[in-house]
Amino acid sequence: MEKKYWKGVEELRNDAEFVKLKNNEFFEHLPVDEVLGKKAESTDATPRRDFLKFLGFGMAAATLAACEAPVKKSIPYLIKPEE
């Protein structure tokens, strides 16, 4: 006997609306032609992917800038001082 797993009651009942939404879960129109044709600059809408790219770059730049430490050069003693 094979077990059947489901994530929610809607999936268990197999509702028509749930099946329709499940097949189209992550649908988002990607404006590839507009971006390649430079038509996206005239519109105010920025795709979510571009926003996440800029956000990731900003976080990486801030992290690298914060991790910079001063360079301390040390020279070992050849003759140990008395003090």
N, CA, C and O of each residue as an XYZ file, in Angstrom:
332
protein
N       0.834     -1.169      0.000
C       0.000      0.000      0.000
C       0.888      1.246      0.000
O       1.764      1.392      0.853
N       0.661      2.117     -0.939
C       1.472      3.324     -1.089
C       0.805      4.490     -0.363
O      -0.395      4.721     -0.511
N       1.596      5.220      0.421
C       1.062      6.356      1.161
C       0.958      7.568      0.241
O       1.816      7.786     -0.615
N      -0.092      8.345      0.424
C      -0.271      9.564     -0.352
C      -0.154     10.752      0.596
O      -0.893     10.851      1.575
N       0.776     11.649      0.300
C       1.006     12.811      1.139
C       0.389     14.036      0.494
O       0.387     14.157     -0.731
N      -0.136     14.952      1.308
C      -0.732     16.183      0.808
C      -0.378     17.310      1.760
O      -0.101     17.066      2.934
N      -0.383     18.538      1.269
C       0.039     19.692      2.063
C      -1.122     20.417      2.735
O      -0.911     21.135      3.712
N      -2.304     20.251      2.246
C      -3.447     20.931      2.830
C      -4.737     20.226      2.477
O      -4.756     19.280      1.690
N      -5.829     20.709      3.080
C      -7.129     20.101      2.849
C      -7.560     20.287      1.397
O      -8.193     19.407      0.813
N      -7.208     21.453      0.811
C      -7.577     21.703     -0.581
C      -6.933     20.694     -1.520
O      -7.563     20.228     -2.469
N      -5.670     20.357     -1.251
C      -4.988     19.376     -2.088
C      -5.576     17.982     -1.881
O      -5.655     17.192     -2.822
N      -5.985     17.684     -0.659
C      -6.607     16.392     -0.387
C      -7.934     16.247     -1.118
O      -8.227     15.190     -1.678
N      -8.739     17.309     -1.114
C     -10.033     17.287     -1.795
C      -9.895     17.411     -3.309
O     -10.798     17.037     -4.058
N      -8.745     17.944     -3.754
C      -8.462     18.137     -5.180
C      -9.492     19.074     -5.830
O     -10.081     18.757     -6.864
N      -9.689     20.245     -5.189
C     -10.617     21.257     -5.707
C     -10.148     21.768     -7.061
O      -8.948     21.817     -7.331
N     -11.101     22.150     -7.912
C     -10.768     22.647     -9.256
C      -9.994     23.961     -9.168
O      -9.040     24.167     -9.917
N     -10.393     24.844     -8.267
C      -9.691     26.129     -8.126
C      -8.273     25.918     -7.606
O      -7.347     26.605     -8.037
N      -8.095     24.973     -6.686
C      -6.770     24.684     -6.156
C      -5.848     24.137     -7.239
O      -4.684     24.526     -7.319
N      -6.353     23.252     -8.059
C      -5.546     22.670     -9.142
C      -5.139     23.765    -10.124
O      -4.009     23.768    -10.612
N      -6.047     24.694    -10.417
C      -5.748     25.795    -11.331
C      -4.648     26.687    -10.757
O      -3.724     27.070    -11.474
N      -4.743     27.018     -9.475
C      -3.735     27.859     -8.835
C      -2.414     27.113     -8.639
O      -1.345     27.720     -8.702
N      -2.484     25.812     -8.404
C      -1.265     25.025     -8.201
C      -0.426     24.962     -9.473
O       0.801     25.039     -9.409
N      -1.070     24.826    -10.615
C      -0.347     24.761    -11.878
C       0.263     26.102    -12.254
O       1.218     26.150    -13.029
N      -0.271     27.187    -11.718
C       0.184     28.533    -12.059
C       0.721     29.234    -10.816
O       0.499     30.432    -10.639
N       1.428     28.498     -9.948
C       1.804     29.010     -8.639
C       2.789     30.181     -8.703
O       2.578     31.188     -8.028
N       3.834     30.078     -9.481
C       4.865     31.102     -9.513
C       4.870     31.871    -10.824
O       5.936     32.291    -11.273
N       3.738     32.067    -11.442
C       3.681     32.756    -12.719
C       3.945     34.239    -12.530
O       3.331     34.890    -11.684
N       4.857     34.761    -13.319
C       5.128     36.198    -13.341
C       5.616     36.528    -14.744
O       6.520     35.881    -15.273
N       5.013     37.529    -15.325
C       5.428     37.949    -16.654
C       6.811     38.566    -16.577
O       7.022     39.526    -15.836
N       7.757     38.025    -17.336
C       9.110     38.561    -17.371
C       9.257     39.435    -18.605
O       9.133     38.939    -19.724
N       9.516     40.714    -18.428
C       9.604     41.634    -19.568
C      10.945     41.564    -20.276
O      11.684     42.548    -20.284
N      11.279     40.424    -20.870
C      12.572     40.220    -21.514
C      12.719     41.138    -22.725
O      13.763     41.767    -22.897
N      11.686     41.220    -23.566
C      11.767     42.065    -24.755
C      11.907     43.539    -24.378
O      12.631     44.286    -25.037
N      11.216     43.951    -23.324
C      11.300     45.345    -22.908
C      12.682     45.680    -22.359
O      13.212     46.758    -22.626
N      13.268     44.763    -21.595
C      14.585     45.015    -21.008
C      15.657     45.018    -22.090
O      16.534     45.881    -22.099
N      15.585     44.053    -23.000
C      16.590     43.994    -24.069
C      16.436     45.147    -25.047
O      17.421     45.596    -25.632
N      15.224     45.629    -25.232
C      14.969     46.737    -26.137
C      15.089     48.092    -25.461
O      14.830     49.119    -26.089
N      15.482     48.112    -24.177
C      15.634     49.343    -23.395
C      14.330     50.128    -23.289
O      14.355     51.345    -23.102
N      13.192     49.447    -23.407
C      11.910     50.112    -23.226
C      11.536     50.158    -21.752
O      10.651     50.919    -21.361
N      12.196     49.354    -20.933
C      11.861     49.294    -19.514
C      12.319     50.546    -18.779
O      11.816     50.833    -17.692
N      13.261     51.299    -19.344
C      13.736     52.508    -18.673
C      12.665     53.577    -18.602
O      12.657     54.385    -17.674
N      11.766     53.593    -19.565
C      10.736     54.617    -19.585
C       9.614     54.320    -18.598
O       8.884     55.234    -18.215
N       9.458     53.076    -18.180
C       8.404     52.736    -17.230
C       8.928     52.829    -15.811
O      10.131     52.728    -15.573
N       8.012     53.021    -14.869
C       8.399     53.130    -13.465
C       8.460     51.773    -12.776
O       9.013     51.661    -11.682
N       7.900     50.746    -13.400
C       7.863     49.425    -12.781
C       9.209     48.727    -12.959
O       9.743     48.650    -14.066
N       9.745     48.224    -11.854
C      10.987     47.464    -11.882
C      10.657     46.023    -11.538
O       9.990     45.768    -10.535
N      11.110     45.079    -12.346
C      10.823     43.676    -12.033
C      11.430     43.268    -10.691
O      12.427     43.841    -10.249
N      10.832     42.296    -10.065
C      11.275     41.835     -8.747
C      12.697     41.290     -8.807
O      13.467     41.459     -7.862
N      13.043     40.649     -9.894
C      14.391     40.083    -10.006
C      15.448     41.188    -10.006
O      16.494     41.039     -9.373
N      15.190     42.290    -10.705
C      16.150     43.392    -10.704
C      16.291     43.976     -9.310
O      17.398     44.296     -8.878
N      15.175     44.118     -8.601
C      15.218     44.636     -7.238
C      16.068     43.727     -6.352
O      16.883     44.211     -5.566
N      15.883     42.416     -6.475
C      16.653     41.493     -5.649
C      18.133     41.496     -6.017
O      18.986     41.299     -5.152
N      18.447     41.719     -7.301
C      19.854     41.829     -7.706
C      20.503     43.044     -7.058
O      21.608     42.949     -6.525
N      19.818     44.186     -7.101
C      20.364     45.407     -6.507
C      20.472     45.280     -4.990
O      21.438     45.751     -4.391
N      19.490     44.650     -4.378
C      19.519     44.452     -2.939
C      20.687     43.550     -2.544
O      21.391     43.839     -1.576
N      20.896     42.474     -3.277
C      22.008     41.567     -2.991
C      23.353     42.230     -3.179
O      24.269     42.023     -2.383
N      23.480     43.034     -4.237
C      24.745     43.743     -4.461
C      25.011     44.742     -3.341
O      26.142     44.858     -2.866
N      23.987     45.455     -2.921
C      24.147     46.431     -1.838
C      24.547     45.774     -0.531
O      25.396     46.291      0.196
N      23.935     44.631     -0.229
C      24.279     43.913      1.001
C      25.719     43.393      0.943
O      26.449     43.469      1.932
N      26.120     42.870     -0.209
C      27.487     42.369     -0.346
C      28.499     43.502     -0.230
O      29.540     43.337      0.407
N      28.210     44.643     -0.833
C      29.125     45.782     -0.763
C      29.236     46.298      0.668
O      30.332     46.619      1.128
N      28.115     46.380      1.371
C      28.145     46.840      2.757
C      28.905     45.868      3.647
O      29.625     46.287      4.553
N      28.750     44.590      3.398
C      29.455     43.583      4.184
C      30.955     43.665      3.957
O      31.730     43.597      4.911
N      31.372     43.811      2.710
C      32.804     43.916      2.421
C      33.403     45.191      2.992
O      34.542     45.182      3.458
N      32.660     46.277      2.963
C      33.171     47.541      3.509
C      33.291     47.468      5.021
O      34.197     48.078      5.589
N      32.410     46.743      5.688
C      32.433     46.659      7.145
C      33.522     45.712      7.646
O      33.947     45.827      8.795
N      33.973     44.796      6.828
C      34.944     43.790      7.270
C      36.394     44.250      7.117
O      37.313     43.497      7.438
N      36.605     45.439      6.646
C      37.971     45.904      6.432
C      38.622     46.232      7.770
O      38.064     46.998      8.555
N      39.787     45.665      8.039
C      40.501     45.878      9.295
C      41.834     46.555      9.005
O      42.404     46.371      7.930
N      42.332     47.334      9.954
C      43.639     47.973      9.731
C      44.750     46.924      9.679
O      44.682     45.895     10.351
N      45.762     47.201      8.880
C      46.874     46.278      8.704
C      47.916     46.576      9.772
O      48.402     47.701      9.885
N      48.252     45.564     10.545
C      49.275     45.720     11.584
C      50.472     44.881     11.183
O      50.381     43.660     11.055
N      51.579     45.543     10.989
C      52.797     44.824     10.622
C      53.605     44.560     11.879
O      53.791     45.453     12.705
N      54.070     43.374     12.018
C      54.884     43.024     13.185
C      56.227     42.484     12.719
O      56.316     41.738     11.744
N      57.263     42.878     13.437
C      58.620     42.427     13.126
C      59.134     41.685     14.358
O      59.137     42.246     15.454
N      59.558     40.464     14.201
C      60.045     39.719     15.369
C      61.409     40.272     15.829
O      62.214     40.763     15.038
N      61.618     40.163     17.142
C      62.896     40.611     17.695
C      63.983     39.586     17.389
O      63.763     38.379     17.495
N      65.182     40.093     16.999
C      66.312     39.194     16.843
C      67.036     39.021     18.187
O      67.536     37.947     18.522
N      67.066     40.125     18.935
C      67.646     40.078     20.271
C      66.544     40.504     21.222
O      65.988     41.592     21.074
N      66.219     39.664     22.199
C      65.109     39.953     23.095
C      65.485     41.116     24.015
O      66.544     41.094     24.642
N      64.615     42.137     24.097
C      64.921     43.248     25.004
C      64.777     42.814     26.467
O      64.112     41.823     26.768
N      65.406     43.566     27.363
C      65.371     43.223     28.773
C      63.974     43.448     29.368
O      63.564     42.715     30.268
N      63.259     44.432     28.885
C      61.959     44.763     29.457
C      60.917     43.845     28.922
O      59.746     43.962     29.286
